[in-house]
Amino acid sequence: MPRLELNSNFTDPDAFYAALTALHHDRSEAESERINARLILLLANHIGDQRVLEEAISHAGLVGDK
């Protein structure tokens, strides 16, 4: 059964951050929220496994609580 990968798995985290930052450059807050929602749905579709997605949701909810 697949599990959520919590260790760094980026081939180039700096390039990802730069691309994500560029995507949001000169966008309104509402546009950025829509972009983030679409990106989440695209990546969730790519993952596809409901258990992994639920584990990710659970971990995401804990970020502010730690």
PyMOL commands that set and color helices and strands:
alter all, ss='L'
color gray80, all
select helices_A, chain A and resi 13-24+29-47+50-65
alter helices_A, ss='H'
color red, helices_A
deselect
rebuild
show_as cartoon
